[in-house]
């Protein structure tokens, strides 16, 4: 019997980084976090990753990561609270928390409210371990975190020391480290391709396809149909065929643009981990689990951002995604899931469906709080300074007062350096002289 799938529906942070007490309900399919920098988007992903690490650590041969001392919130007095806690509740009834104490004193211990610990989570994870030991069929969920460093990864320079063993549980090895372990993926790909080549020779047929490679190729075709035939390259690494303007080009993966390379590597990595975790599934792309992506729009051209998340969700339909973004194009693309603005006083989130009806300008202004998006920042600054300049003169300030002279100097700088309309610049200066003389 398969264990019920785990989808996190509630996250509670206590004294974690900038969050004193924070609660968030997650959508079972897709939660998109937006906010200005410093509001804690990445911290939420880090917190979820830390708690999911307890799942990994319970498995033999795999490990997650523990909360760090730097995760403690610092009070206004510069002190640490007695404890820090990350709590998760899943739809299958599993709940668990990670609690870190400020120190080991008995007095500190008395200040910490009782938590739920890891008991129910460990019981849940043990069902997979027991099924594995008993050689009973099971489907292992995958949990992966892609941070902003995913665009930088090491491509092996030569095929030396590549592993030949890939146990199912190790599909989760390093999966929550936020940085793509591309070397391990390349090793796994070489292992699969060697298997496929051997089977093709034995059966004297190039139609033979290893199921795990079929899974990876299928994911690439669903997400990025302009790319075909991912394969190994000499002396090491991978290459693909790229159809661009009706021309097919053969390129090593490191020769692709940042956006293509990062996305292709991520899609293949997800599919490979799914195939390794569940090689006996009819379609491993139906693997359940959770994937965290920080700045999902990273390196993506605005045109591609419009389709990125819908395609990603369709490619991996059973995955629960939690992502962050700064892009109005990403927000506009949403047809399902929840949009959470962390800048709101109570960021409960709302259905993301309505954003498809809004223009990019409307999203930037009404949802993301950016003012006058149809005007440049330079123009907006100039208009603001001009309004302030005339307001001060109207209120009786002398044109030689420090306040007025400071604004005038800044206006001169903008007009001289960035004025793309000489007539307009001359008119503005004339108006200011007239106002000054009056």
C-alpha positions as CSV (number, residue, x, y, z in Angstrom):
1,X,0.0,0.0,0.0
2,X,1.4,3.4,-1.0
3,X,1.8,6.0,1.8
4,X,-0.4,9.1,1.2
5,X,1.4,11.9,-0.6
6,X,2.7,14.7,1.4
7,X,1.8,18.3,0.5
8,X,2.6,21.1,3.0
9,X,-0.5,23.2,3.7
10,X,0.8,25.3,6.6
11,X,4.1,26.9,7.6
12,X,4.7,28.6,10.9
13,X,7.9,30.4,11.7
14,X,8.8,31.6,15.2
15,X,11.9,33.7,15.8
16,X,13.3,32.7,12.4
17,X,15.4,35.4,10.9
18,X,13.2,38.5,10.3
19,X,10.0,36.6,11.4
20,X,8.9,36.8,15.0
21,X,5.6,35.0,14.5
22,X,4.6,34.2,10.9
23,X,2.0,31.8,9.5
24,X,1.4,31.0,5.8
25,X,-1.0,28.6,4.1
26,X,0.4,27.1,1.0
27,X,-1.5,26.1,-2.2
28,X,-1.3,22.4,-3.0
29,X,-0.2,23.2,-6.5
30,X,1.6,26.6,-6.7
31,X,2.4,29.4,-4.3
32,X,4.1,32.5,-5.6
33,X,5.8,34.8,-3.1
34,X,6.3,38.5,-4.0
35,X,7.8,41.4,-2.0
36,X,10.4,44.0,-2.0
37,X,14.0,42.8,-1.3
38,X,14.6,42.1,2.4
39,X,11.0,41.1,3.2
40,X,11.9,37.4,3.6
41,X,10.9,35.6,0.4
42,X,14.1,33.6,0.3
43,X,13.9,33.0,4.1
44,X,10.6,31.3,3.7
45,X,12.1,28.9,1.1
46,X,15.1,28.3,3.4
47,X,12.8,27.5,6.3
48,X,10.8,25.0,4.2
49,X,14.0,23.5,2.9
50,X,15.4,23.1,6.5
51,X,12.3,21.3,7.6
52,X,12.2,19.0,4.5
53,X,15.8,18.2,5.4
54,X,14.5,16.1,8.3
55,X,12.8,13.8,5.7
56,X,16.1,13.4,3.9
57,X,18.1,12.8,7.0
58,X,15.8,10.0,8.1
59,X,16.6,8.1,4.9
60,X,19.8,5.9,4.8
61,X,22.7,7.4,2.9
62,X,21.1,10.9,2.6
63,X,21.2,14.0,4.7
64,X,19.5,17.3,4.9
65,X,20.8,20.4,6.7
66,X,20.1,21.7,10.2
67,X,19.1,25.2,11.3
68,X,22.0,27.6,11.7
69,X,22.9,29.9,14.5
70,X,22.4,32.8,12.0
71,X,18.7,31.7,11.6
72,X,17.9,33.1,15.0
73,X,15.9,36.4,15.0
74,X,17.8,39.2,16.7
75,X,15.6,41.4,19.0
76,X,15.6,45.2,19.0
77,X,17.9,44.9,22.1
78,X,20.4,42.8,20.0
79,X,19.6,39.6,21.9
80,X,18.5,36.1,20.7
81,X,15.1,34.8,21.8
82,X,15.0,31.7,23.9
83,X,14.2,29.5,20.8
84,X,13.7,29.4,17.1
85,X,11.1,27.1,15.5
86,X,10.0,26.0,12.0
87,X,6.7,24.1,11.9
88,X,5.1,22.3,9.0
89,X,1.7,20.7,8.6
90,X,0.9,18.4,5.7
91,X,-2.4,17.5,4.1
92,X,-1.8,13.8,5.0
93,X,-1.9,14.5,8.8
94,X,1.8,14.6,9.2
95,X,3.1,17.6,11.2
96,X,6.6,18.3,12.5
97,X,8.9,21.0,13.7
98,X,12.5,21.9,14.2
99,X,13.3,23.7,17.4
100,X,16.7,25.3,18.2
101,X,17.5,26.5,21.7
102,X,19.5,29.7,22.4
103,X,21.5,27.7,24.9
104,X,21.3,24.6,27.1
105,X,20.4,26.2,30.4
106,X,17.4,24.9,32.3
107,X,15.9,28.4,32.6
108,X,16.0,28.8,28.8
109,X,14.3,25.4,28.4
110,X,11.4,26.5,30.6
111,X,10.8,29.5,28.3
112,X,10.2,27.2,25.3
113,X,6.7,26.0,24.6
114,X,6.3,22.3,23.8
115,X,6.6,21.4,20.1
116,X,5.5,18.4,18.1
117,X,9.0,17.3,17.2
118,X,9.7,14.8,14.4
119,X,7.8,11.7,15.6
120,X,5.0,11.7,13.0
121,X,7.4,12.7,10.2
122,X,9.8,9.9,11.1
123,X,6.9,7.4,11.2
124,X,5.9,8.5,7.7
125,X,9.4,8.3,6.3
126,X,9.8,4.8,7.9
127,X,7.0,3.5,5.6
128,X,9.3,4.1,2.6
129,X,12.3,2.6,4.3
130,X,10.3,-0.5,5.4
131,X,8.9,-0.9,1.9
132,X,12.4,-0.7,0.4
133,X,13.8,-3.3,2.8
134,X,10.8,-5.6,2.2
135,X,11.2,-5.1,-1.6
136,X,7.6,-3.8,-1.8
137,X,6.5,-1.3,-4.4
138,X,6.6,2.3,-3.3
139,X,6.7,5.8,-4.7
140,X,9.3,8.1,-3.2
141,X,8.5,11.8,-3.2
142,X,11.2,14.3,-4.3
143,X,12.1,17.5,-2.5
144,X,14.4,19.9,-4.4
145,X,15.5,23.5,-3.8
146,X,16.9,25.7,-6.5
147,X,18.4,28.9,-5.2
148,X,19.7,32.0,-7.1
149,X,23.1,30.2,-7.5
150,X,21.6,27.6,-9.8
151,X,22.9,29.5,-12.8
152,X,26.5,28.6,-11.8
153,X,27.4,25.0,-12.0
154,X,30.4,22.9,-12.7
155,X,30.6,20.9,-15.9
156,X,33.0,18.0,-15.6
157,X,36.1,18.4,-17.8
158,X,36.8,14.7,-18.1
159,X,35.1,11.4,-17.4
160,X,37.0,10.3,-14.3
161,X,35.7,8.8,-11.1
162,X,32.1,8.8,-12.2
163,X,29.8,6.7,-10.0
164,X,28.3,3.5,-11.2
165,X,25.8,3.1,-8.4
166,X,22.6,5.2,-7.9
167,X,20.4,3.8,-5.1
168,X,16.9,5.1,-5.1
169,X,17.1,7.1,-1.9
170,X,20.2,8.9,-3.2
171,X,18.0,10.5,-5.8
172,X,17.5,13.1,-3.0
173,X,21.3,13.5,-2.2
174,X,22.1,17.2,-2.2
175,X,18.6,18.1,-3.4
176,X,18.0,20.8,-0.8
177,X,21.3,22.6,-1.0
178,X,19.8,25.3,-3.2
179,X,22.7,25.0,-5.8
180,X,22.4,22.6,-8.7
181,X,24.7,19.6,-8.3
182,X,25.2,19.3,-12.1
183,X,28.2,17.0,-11.8
184,X,26.1,14.3,-10.2
185,X,23.5,14.7,-12.9
186,X,26.1,14.3,-15.6
187,X,27.4,11.2,-13.9
188,X,23.9,9.7,-13.7
189,X,23.3,10.6,-17.4
190,X,26.5,8.9,-18.5
191,X,25.5,5.8,-16.4
192,X,22.1,5.6,-18.1
193,X,23.5,6.2,-21.6
194,X,26.1,3.4,-21.1
195,X,23.2,1.1,-20.1
196,X,21.2,2.1,-23.2
197,X,24.1,1.7,-25.6
198,X,24.8,-1.8,-24.2
199,X,21.2,-2.8,-24.6
200,X,21.0,-1.5,-28.1
201,X,24.1,-3.5,-29.1
202,X,22.7,-6.6,-27.5
203,X,19.4,-6.3,-29.2
204,X,20.9,-4.9,-32.4
205,X,18.3,-2.1,-32.4
206,X,18.6,1.6,-31.8
207,X,14.9,1.7,-30.9
208,X,15.8,0.4,-27.4
209,X,15.4,3.2,-24.9
210,X,16.2,3.1,-21.2
211,X,13.1,4.3,-19.2
212,X,15.0,6.8,-17.1
213,X,16.5,8.5,-20.2
214,X,13.1,8.4,-21.8
215,X,11.8,10.3,-18.7
216,X,14.5,13.0,-19.0
217,X,13.9,13.4,-22.8
218,X,10.2,13.6,-22.2
219,X,10.6,16.4,-19.6
220,X,12.8,18.4,-22.0
221,X,10.3,17.9,-24.8
222,X,7.3,19.1,-22.7
223,X,9.1,22.1,-21.2
224,X,11.4,23.2,-24.0
225,X,10.3,21.5,-27.3
226,X,12.9,23.5,-29.3
227,X,15.6,21.3,-27.7
228,X,16.1,17.7,-28.7
229,X,18.3,14.7,-28.1
230,X,20.2,15.6,-24.9
231,X,23.3,13.4,-24.9
232,X,26.8,13.0,-23.6
233,X,29.7,14.9,-25.1
234,X,33.5,14.2,-25.3
235,X,35.6,14.4,-23.2
236,X,32.8,15.0,-20.6
237,X,29.5,17.0,-20.3
238,X,26.3,17.1,-22.3
239,X,25.1,18.6,-25.6
240,X,21.7,19.1,-27.2
241,X,20.2,19.9,-30.6
242,X,18.6,23.4,-30.6
243,X,16.1,24.4,-33.3
244,X,16.5,28.1,-33.8
245,X,14.8,29.9,-36.8
246,X,14.3,26.6,-38.6
247,X,18.1,25.8,-38.2
248,X,19.2,22.9,-36.0
249,X,22.3,23.6,-34.1
250,X,24.4,21.2,-32.0
251,X,25.6,22.9,-28.8
252,X,27.3,21.9,-25.5
253,X,25.1,22.9,-22.6
254,X,27.7,25.5,-21.4
255,X,27.4,27.2,-24.8
256,X,23.7,28.1,-24.2
257,X,22.6,31.4,-22.9
258,X,22.2,31.8,-19.2
259,X,18.4,31.4,-19.4
260,X,18.4,28.3,-21.6
261,X,21.3,26.7,-19.8
262,X,19.8,27.2,-16.3
263,X,16.3,26.1,-17.3
264,X,17.5,23.1,-19.2
265,X,19.8,21.9,-16.4
266,X,17.0,22.4,-13.9
267,X,14.4,20.5,-15.9
268,X,16.7,17.6,-16.6
269,X,17.8,17.5,-13.0
270,X,14.2,17.3,-11.7
271,X,13.3,14.6,-14.2
272,X,16.5,12.6,-13.5
273,X,15.8,12.7,-9.7
274,X,12.3,11.5,-10.3
275,X,13.4,8.7,-12.6
276,X,16.1,7.6,-10.1
277,X,13.7,7.8,-7.2
278,X,10.9,5.9,-9.0
279,X,12.3,3.9,-11.9
280,X,9.3,1.5,-11.9
281,X,6.6,4.1,-12.3
282,X,4.7,4.1,-15.6
283,X,5.6,7.8,-15.8
284,X,8.1,9.1,-13.2
285,X,7.2,12.7,-14.2
286,X,4.0,12.0,-12.1
287,X,6.2,11.8,-9.0
288,X,4.9,13.8,-6.0
289,X,6.8,16.1,-3.8
290,X,7.8,19.8,-3.4
291,X,10.1,22.0,-5.5
292,X,11.3,25.4,-4.2
293,X,12.7,28.0,-6.7
294,X,14.1,31.3,-5.6
295,X,13.7,34.1,-8.2
296,X,12.0,31.9,-10.7
297,X,12.4,34.5,-13.4
298,X,16.2,34.4,-13.1
299,X,17.9,34.9,-16.5
300,X,14.6,34.5,-18.4
301,X,13.7,36.8,-21.2
302,X,10.3,38.6,-20.5
303,X,8.7,36.8,-23.5
304,X,9.7,33.4,-22.0
305,X,8.5,34.4,-18.5
306,X,4.9,34.5,-19.8
307,X,4.9,30.7,-20.3
308,X,7.5,29.5,-17.9
309,X,5.4,28.6,-14.8
310,X,2.4,27.1,-16.7
311,X,4.8,24.9,-18.6
312,X,6.7,23.9,-15.5
313,X,3.5,22.9,-13.6
314,X,2.3,21.0,-16.7
315,X,5.6,19.2,-17.0
316,X,5.6,18.0,-13.4
317,X,1.9,17.8,-12.6
318,X,2.0,16.2,-9.2
319,X,4.6,18.6,-7.7
320,X,3.8,21.3,-5.2
321,X,5.8,24.4,-6.2
322,X,6.7,27.3,-4.0
323,X,8.6,30.1,-5.9
324,X,9.6,33.7,-5.5
325,X,9.6,36.4,-8.2
326,X,10.1,40.1,-9.0
327,X,8.6,39.8,-12.4
328,X,5.1,41.1,-13.4
329,X,5.3,38.8,-16.5
330,X,5.5,35.8,-14.2
331,X,2.6,37.1,-12.1
332,X,0.5,37.7,-15.2
333,X,1.1,34.2,-16.4
334,X,-0.6,32.6,-13.4
335,X,-3.8,30.7,-14.1
336,X,-3.8,28.6,-10.9
337,X,-2.3,28.7,-7.4
338,X,-1.9,31.4,-4.8
339,X,-0.1,34.8,-4.9
340,X,1.3,36.0,-1.6
341,X,2.5,39.5,-1.1
342,X,4.8,39.6,2.0
343,X,4.6,43.4,2.1
344,X,1.0,43.2,3.2
345,X,0.3,43.5,6.9
346,X,-1.3,40.0,6.9
347,X,0.0,38.2,3.9
348,X,-2.6,35.5,3.6
349,X,-2.4,35.3,-0.2
350,X,-5.1,35.3,-2.8
351,X,-6.1,33.3,-5.8
352,X,-3.7,34.0,-8.7
353,X,-6.3,33.5,-11.4
354,X,-7.4,37.1,-11.6
355,X,-3.9,38.3,-12.6
356,X,-4.3,37.0,-16.1
357,X,-6.9,39.8,-16.7
358,X,-4.4,42.5,-15.7
359,X,-1.8,44.3,-17.9
360,X,1.8,44.2,-16.9
361,X,1.5,47.9,-15.9
362,X,-1.5,47.2,-13.8
363,X,0.3,44.3,-12.0
364,X,3.4,46.5,-11.4
365,X,1.3,49.3,-9.9
366,X,-1.6,47.6,-8.2
367,X,0.1,44.4,-6.9
368,X,3.8,45.2,-6.7
369,X,3.4,48.8,-5.6
370,X,5.6,50.4,-8.3
371,X,4.4,53.9,-9.1
372,X,4.1,55.5,-12.6
373,X,5.4,52.4,-14.4
374,X,4.6,53.9,-17.8
375,X,7.1,56.7,-17.1
376,X,10.8,56.2,-16.6
377,X,12.3,56.5,-13.2
378,X,14.3,59.5,-14.5
379,X,11.2,61.3,-15.6
380,X,9.4,60.6,-12.3
381,X,12.3,61.9,-10.3
382,X,12.5,65.1,-12.4
383,X,8.8,65.7,-12.0
384,X,8.9,65.1,-8.2
385,X,11.9,67.6,-7.9
386,X,10.2,70.2,-10.0
387,X,7.0,70.0,-8.0
388,X,9.0,70.3,-4.8
389,X,11.0,73.3,-6.2
390,X,7.9,75.3,-7.2
391,X,6.1,74.4,-3.9
392,X,9.0,75.8,-1.8
393,X,9.0,79.0,-3.9
394,X,5.2,79.3,-3.6
395,X,5.5,79.0,0.2
396,X,7.9,81.9,0.3
397,X,11.3,80.3,0.5
398,X,14.1,82.3,-1.0
399,X,15.5,81.1,-4.2
400,X,18.9,81.3,-2.5
401,X,17.8,79.2,0.5
402,X,19.8,75.9,0.9
403,X,16.6,73.8,0.4
404,X,15.8,75.4,-3.0
405,X,19.4,75.6,-4.2
406,X,19.8,71.9,-3.5
407,X,16.8,70.9,-5.6
408,X,17.8,73.3,-8.3
409,X,21.2,71.8,-8.5
410,X,19.7,68.3,-8.8
411,X,17.3,69.5,-11.5
412,X,20.2,71.0,-13.4
413,X,22.1,67.7,-13.2
414,X,19.2,65.7,-14.5
415,X,18.4,68.2,-17.3
416,X,22.0,68.5,-18.5
417,X,22.9,64.8,-18.3
418,X,19.7,63.1,-19.3
419,X,17.5,65.7,-21.1
420,X,16.7,64.0,-24.4
421,X,14.6,67.0,-25.5
422,X,16.7,70.2,-25.7
423,X,13.7,72.4,-26.2
424,X,12.0,70.9,-23.1
425,X,15.2,71.4,-21.0
426,X,15.4,75.1,-22.2
427,X,11.7,75.6,-21.4
428,X,12.1,74.2,-17.9
429,X,15.1,76.4,-17.2
430,X,13.3,79.5,-18.5
431,X,10.3,78.7,-16.3
432,X,12.5,78.4,-13.2
433,X,14.3,81.7,-14.0
434,X,11.0,83.5,-14.4
435,X,9.7,82.0,-11.1
436,X,12.9,82.9,-9.4
437,X,12.8,86.5,-10.6
438,X,9.2,87.0,-9.7
